[in-house]
Amino acid sequence: MNQVRLFIVIGVVLCALPAAGELQWRDGRWQLELSGSASIHSGGSSRSGDYMLRGLVEYEKPFSSRCTLGFRLLPLFVYEQDERGEDTVWGAGAGLGLRVYSVADEYRGWFVEGGAHVLGHKNRIVDNSSNINFLTGLGVGYKCSAGWHGVLRLEHISNANLGRYNSGVNMLTLGLGYAF
């Protein structure tokens, strides 16, 4: 399963690179987003009670009439390991996001998205022996013509077997953002 996730991350990056070469940087827009995540039980590891808060700064650039590529910075995220009394994990990251919008040439309305990010952090997630992890996710959302958007994502944090232990985290995330 971890190899599948790694292939997804590599696929997103490889698909995004040719599009990045075609971009005209002046046609993009900035987006800010705050999101909160609740861990969900999956696999052999119960993480009920864990949660994550994060900020996202994105430069979103259209590359077709419905699709955009976002260059994302996560200047701060905090992952709280609530019920086990473990240290709070905090750090930063960067990555890419792809969105497909329902309203052509306006980049608004309903959208689906996929994203992949590299995270570096202080302290470690329980049963995960690396301070470098990957955050991948798929989501569905809505962007208003006024620039506000809401998004619901299913996300996963994993070290892709870079460390000796790799107990991943699955989360349900709700985000609210604004584009300018």
Secondary structure, DSSP 8 states (H G I E B T S, - for coil): -HHHHHHHHHHHHHHHHHHHHH--GGG-EEEEEEEEEEEE-BTTB--TT-EEEEEEEEEEEE-SSSEEEEEEEEEEEEEE-TTTT---EEEEEEEEEEEEEEETTTTEEEEEEEEEEEEEEES--TTB--SEEEEEEEEEEEE-TTSEEEEEEEEEEE-TTSSS-B--EEEEEEEEEEE-
